[in-house]
Amino acid sequence: MFSRAFRVRSNTAIKGSDRRKLRTDVAAAFPNLSAEQLTEFIPNKEELNVIKIYSHKGEAITVYTNNRNPILFEIEKDLYPTVYTLWVYPDLLPAFSTWPPVLQKLAGGADLMLPGVVVPSSGLPQVERGTLCAVTLLGNRAPVAVAVATMSTAEMLAAGMKGKGFAVLHTYTDHLCPAGQQLDIKKSSYKKFSKFLQCMQHQKILQVKELNKGVESIVEVDWKHPDIKAFAVPEGFSSASAAQDSKSEEREQVYHAPEIIPLYGVSTKMIPLFQESGHRKGSILSSSEVRNIIINYVKTNELVDETNKNFVKVNAILCDCLLDKSEQDEISNLKWDDLLSRCLERLQPLHQVTFFGQEPIVRKGNIEPINITIAQRSSNKKVTIIKNLELYGLDPQCVANVLQQKVQASATITPVPGTKDRVQVQIQGNQIHHLAKMLLEEYQLPRKYIQGLEKAPKLGRKK
């Protein structure tokens, strides 16, 4: 909504009865605010203004500011908080997390699609369609967007976390953002960041080492140093800083590997074989259910070969459903195993993922394995790239941080090329040995869901 420049119609101060009415409207819109918070939010004496604007689409919008910082906006008599208000009151709205690279797309005017929503181990917040929600970046409590849910939580899960989940109204860095919230090192007495680091190291607040040529890294911070303990956050930054605590509860919880079950959907071609058992196109079945249905069909239609019970006679329906055209004149019976495998191959592949303490999620296709590859970079350096961690409920940023600490190598999060809402971990060197130990032993993921472990370096050779 504010992804492009808007036109201001008027800007007037809010006084007296108008201020009291606004406080009443805010209390009605956000009933979980306490009386003390309401007074802080809509103060009696501080500068409050109401600004009438037109968005780039011509929509009439009212924006309320406190000391020139936007705190609310109103559309068709509905009040919405800005992200700056949510920094002060981070629990005002139910919050959903996404990956950091997605913010740029949201700020450009995109809505939040469900594949970009991170499903935490504690489960998604329970919301209904039309609920006002906050959007955060993984590992950071500070909201970066305000959006309206286009589905209920139950509908999101039923859809396999596919489709549009949230209509985004406002984001951090859009044209509603106030200026002057960044610190410019050039305007400080240090002038350069390197000089600041040197000074901090001289005071023994932190230690800096050149881990890579030309790149200095902070390797240790003395959090008990008197200067740090005595440091007071400047007024106006305290609430936002507290809200941006990256040590969120979700990231500290113990990881539980999800339960993954392959499922099968009845396709159009297979309807004749399954309609006798009361199933139709799109019916979802487990492999054992498919097996029982086929066995019952064969027995009900007396298709077991009398001379050899290991074989099943192929009738017209089995012929149309399970045989290729080139086979239809040649094959008159099938072994039981061949019959069942052909049936499973011709059904639509699905899979069900159940994360610890959550409702199952059914998705189309077979689940993609965690994909580990080795890429060559400049100067003959290798990097390890890990994709699809989020499909298994793993936080890519958390995995990157743990790996970085284990192997003392640089790790970053980057968007997966060709995708909109997926990210990958990239870490220097061939780190497959460490990854294998982490994924197989610590996270207890089955080996069949991890691809690329065979690319580990030979023992005794340089990684």
Secondary structure, DSSP 8 states (H G I E B T S, - for coil): --SS--EEEEEEE--HHHHHHHHHHHHHH-TTS-HHHHHHHS-SSS-EEEEEEE-TT--EEEEEEETTEEEEEEETTEEEE-HHHHHHSTTSS-EEEE-TTHHHHHHTT--EEGGGEE--TT------TT-EEEEEETT--SEEEEEEESS-HHHHHHTTS-SEEEEEEEETTSTT--S--S--GGGSSS-SHHHHHHHHHHTTSEEEEEEETTEEEEEEE-TT-HHHHT----TTTHHHHHHT-S--HHHHS-----EEEEEEE--GGGHHHHGGGT--TT-EEEHHHHHHHHHHHHHHTT-B-SS-TTEEE--HHHHHHH--GGGTTT--EEEHHHHHHHHHHHSEEEEEEE-TTS--EEEES----EEEEEEE-GGG-EEEEEE-GGGGT--HHHHHHHHHHHHT--EEEEE-TT-SS-EEEEEES--HHHHHIIIIIIS---GGGEE-GGG---TTS--
